[in-house]
Amino acid sequence: MGLERYIGIMSGTSMDGVDTVLVEIDGTDIRLLGEHSFPMDANLKQALLDICLGQPTNLQTIGELDHRLGHLFADAVLALLTKTGTSARSVKAIGCHGQTVFHSPETQYAFTMQLGDANIIAAKTNITTVADFRRKDMALGGQGAPLVPAFHQQLFHDPAITRVILNIGGIANITVLTPNTPVTGFDTGPGNMLMDAWINKHKGLPYDENAQWAKTGSVNQPLLEQLLNDRYFQLPPPKSTGRELFNLPWLERHLTDSILLPEDVQATLAEFTAVTIANDISKQSPGELLVCGGGAHNPQLMQRLSELLPHWEVLTTADRGVDIDNMEAMAFAWLAYRTLHNQPGNLPEVTGASKPTTLGAIYPA
């Protein structure tokens, strides 16, 4: 197939910006050539959050957000091209995940919705764009998520060792790579999402840098037990979740004890994330735990994972050669490559789909 360049775009549940990467792919080898994080306008972020949290909306609002996100993603790509000194002609395609505003795989009429008009991206960048990666998997009975485990398998499979790849974004998800066993993967529950929402409400900050605020509080055990009782944690895989379930109103329904200090809630939320992740990982035979995503920067989370999983070697994906902040954007560049070469991008054993399939729709330059 030869050497080809792709761009990946990822805007995750946290909505803390648009991550873009430029990669070079040669068969099974993928190499990061450049990356750029592009800011998201605060008004746009708030409008998206309103939809995610079930605020009344209308088709005009959704259509306008789709349009605005298309331009945002295109501008992020153009900034990446400028930063890396790359011509659009040298890039085979863009893989754009889009911004998820609703993910509902378990309802009678299962659906997922990502916004960001790929026609605008292709027209503005003059690069073929692949988007809408999740719905083909759902059409085949799958959850449409998580999709990154196939990429994790490509990068990190080792026939001699169990590896779990843990991505802590807004939601936390794991990929389990066990020798001689089919890959499994699913969303464990909240990652940074509830901690971000809580500190934003009380401090006006987008996230708790280095867990500084959480460290001033103490874990409240009754609250932690309440949170852990959510039905989601009893569900067997395949399963996926998002802001539709784990959000600020969900948390506030559990806050019946009015004397709780805000910093104690923050400490409890950090522990909640660590415990829900550790509960799922501890079901696997011990090996390497490779952490990526924004949560890998949280020293309290990393410390608690090491303490809760004493038989595991807790590392980051950077220790195995892949930058912790660019994993998901790289995955969607790789998925675009798979689509253009008519290769499947999903893992049915992970998503629950009836068969492997190519993913996404192609929007020519």
KAMO-V72230 format. One record per helix or strand of 3 or more residues. SS is the DSSP state (@ for helix, = for strand). FROM is the first residue (numbers start at 1). TO is the last residue. If there is no record, write none. Layout:
ss: [SS/SS]
from: [FROM/FROM]
to: [TO/TO]
This chain:
ss: [=/=/=/@/@/@/=/=/@/=/@/@/=/=/=/@/@/@/@/@/@/@/=/@/@/=/@/@/@/=]
from: [4/18/29/42/59/88/93/111/118/129/135/149/163/171/184/193/209/214/221/231/248/262/288/294/299/313/317/327/348/361]
to: [11/26/38/52/84/90/104/115/125/131/139/156/168/177/190/203/211/216/228/234/254/281/292/297/308/316/320/340/351/363]
